[in-house]
Amino acid sequence: MLTFITILTAIVCVLLILVVLIQNPKGGGVDATFGGSSANQMFGAAKSTDFIEKLTWGLAIALFALCIISAIMVQGAGGVENSIPLQTG
């Protein structure tokens, strides 16, 4: 289960990076290099900006929740100190 949570966290991280890179740094909506003009015609300028912003917040919240869940799962499994065998003698 922890492996699944870790893979899901990595996917959310990559998606969050892509969504942040798509945003226009001046707040003008979708960047022109990723089809900004066609996206503005399809959704309208305000709706595409709202969608990207909501997607960014949703992915950030999902990443936060997944990190908390994975930390609780690792702690419940005994933590790092119990997974490393001690050397004797």
C-alpha positions, 0 to 999 in steps of 0.5 A: 500500500505504501508503494501505491501511495508513493507512486501516486505522490510522484504522479501528483508531483509531476502533474503539479509541475506541468500545471504550474509551468502552463500558467502565464506568469503575468496571470493572463491564462493559459500560455500561448505555447501550449495553445493559449489562443485555442484554449481561450476560444474554447473555454473563454479567457476567464474560465481557462484561468479559473480551471488552471487555478482550481487544478493547481489548488486541487493538486497541491491539496492532494500532494499535502494529503498524500504526504501526511498519509504516507508519513502516518503509514511509515510511522505505523509500520514501525518507522525507519529504525525498525526497518534497518537491521542492527549489526551485532558483535 
